[in-house]
Amino acid sequence: MSPASPFSRAFPPSRWRRLAAAILLAAACRALIPIPAAAQSLDHGRTLAKIAGADPVLATMLELIRIPSPSGHEEKIAGIILKKLRASGAAARRDLFGNIVARIPPSPGYERVTPLMLAAHMDMVPGDKKNPLRPIRPRVLVLNKVEWIASDGTTTLGGDNKAGVAAIVDIAGRLTGKHPAQRVPMKHGPVEIVITREEETTVRGAKELKTTELRSKYALLLDGDKLYEVVWELAGATEVTIRPRGARGGHSGVDIHRRDNVNAIKVMSEIDVRIPQGVVKKNARGVVTSINAGLAEGGTAKNAIAPDAQITYLIRSTDPAEERKLLRAIRAVVSDVERKHRALQKSFRIELETKRLLPPWSANTASPFVKLVQEAANRLSGRKVLPLSIHAGAEANIYANKKNAGGEILQPLLLGVANLHAIHTTKERIAWRSLIRGRDWVLETIRLLAEKGTL
């Protein structure tokens, strides 16, 4: 380009030098400004290897989360867990449903210590429903100076509940002295281990478990999502399905003029408008009763008057009386709407079906078991851990209605042994350092129980 060109007149050499200096200065300043965590470039493989080397419980967790184990597809991970528990010296087996059950005998002289059950589940919610066995590729995120392990965004991570499983496997080795970081057995009473299948879908693993073959009265379920979380109350779950049925149907053009038409979809909508949505009752602890319209379908074609429809609700409640009150109100709505539309078509009816999925559960917050867990947390962290009520369900709802070999009703508590975020989604992540502290909390609880002897 010639010196006389318009471009050279607009950018003489002196201006070029000032522009170059500005660019260099901006680059230097940028180097001093922290890059947002999401934009940081990490060598995930090397970083994950360092995390695995920080503590054996992390190596176990990373091994387990790489194995897809959606409900109903737990064979591979069950084999690995079983192998690890047996290597630790635990007498481990699979029951008829495929749950893992293991026993660790007490240290000599600690035979009379109150037995304790450690429980978790091996299945996970898949992030890709079309390909539930899609490989899980963990990566490292740094957010607010905290290192998290996450998936690559195409699957869930499975930290729920493989963090709990990893903690149990690690604890088993430390109790027996067959652990790379602890060759001297820790003094302890009888410990029983249960790792179930299908918790995320049907809770059938816990339902099928023969607790009458277990000695433990007290159980720690390592399935919370916040470190030092002690859950003592969980909501029950009841499924309510309403089905408008038997409408005449017909062509949306040819038959649309009939005054005796009943459209099942419109009937379903009329019912839904009159049924509450969301929180129905709450108290100082939080939500007591709620209802959610989760599924709806109906009709046969867009140019047909819908003869049938269906809507399904999920009611959660910690108070059976409040749940019964809500169900009575729903039945009254259904009866009223059915009566109105049967005046047009006598064959029309509305079916209402209820199905109890989980019973509600609450523990005694003044029990010695709750105080034991609180004392162990206080010893380790100096914090006062308060029992929580959560408006959800878990295997604790099932175990609290089952008996042990001595005919005693099980008394579970749900613990959080790691900080997890966005569980059941492709954004799930776990703050890996928190799992070390959570594992130590359970170990301290076992140690403290051995000191006390009985509860």
Secondary structure as GFF3:
##gff-version 3
##sequence-region A 1 455
A	DSSP	alpha_helix	6	10	.	.	.	ID=ss1
A	DSSP	alpha_helix	13	32	.	.	.	ID=ss2
A	DSSP	three_ten_helix	37	39	.	.	.	ID=ss3
A	DSSP	alpha_helix	44	54	.	.	.	ID=ss4
A	DSSP	alpha_helix	56	65	.	.	.	ID=ss5
A	DSSP	alpha_helix	75	87	.	.	.	ID=ss6
A	DSSP	beta_strand	91	94	.	.	.	ID=ss7
A	DSSP	beta_strand	100	104	.	.	.	ID=ss8
A	DSSP	beta_strand	116	121	.	.	.	ID=ss9
A	DSSP	beta_strand	139	143	.	.	.	ID=ss10
A	DSSP	beta_strand	146	150	.	.	.	ID=ss11
A	DSSP	alpha_helix	159	176	.	.	.	ID=ss12
A	DSSP	beta_strand	191	196	.	.	.	ID=ss13
A	DSSP	alpha_helix	204	208	.	.	.	ID=ss14
A	DSSP	three_ten_helix	211	213	.	.	.	ID=ss15
A	DSSP	beta_strand	218	221	.	.	.	ID=ss16
A	DSSP	beta_strand	229	234	.	.	.	ID=ss17
A	DSSP	beta_strand	236	245	.	.	.	ID=ss18
A	DSSP	alpha_helix	264	274	.	.	.	ID=ss19
A	DSSP	beta_strand	278	283	.	.	.	ID=ss20
A	DSSP	beta_strand	286	298	.	.	.	ID=ss21
A	DSSP	beta_strand	309	317	.	.	.	ID=ss22
A	DSSP	alpha_helix	320	342	.	.	.	ID=ss23
A	DSSP	beta_strand	349	358	.	.	.	ID=ss24
A	DSSP	beta_strand	361	362	.	.	.	ID=ss25
A	DSSP	alpha_helix	368	381	.	.	.	ID=ss26
A	DSSP	beta_strand	387	390	.	.	.	ID=ss27
A	DSSP	alpha_helix	395	399	.	.	.	ID=ss28
A	DSSP	beta_strand	411	416	.	.	.	ID=ss29
A	DSSP	beta_strand	419	421	.	.	.	ID=ss30
A	DSSP	beta_strand	429	431	.	.	.	ID=ss31
A	DSSP	alpha_helix	432	452	.	.	.	ID=ss32
###
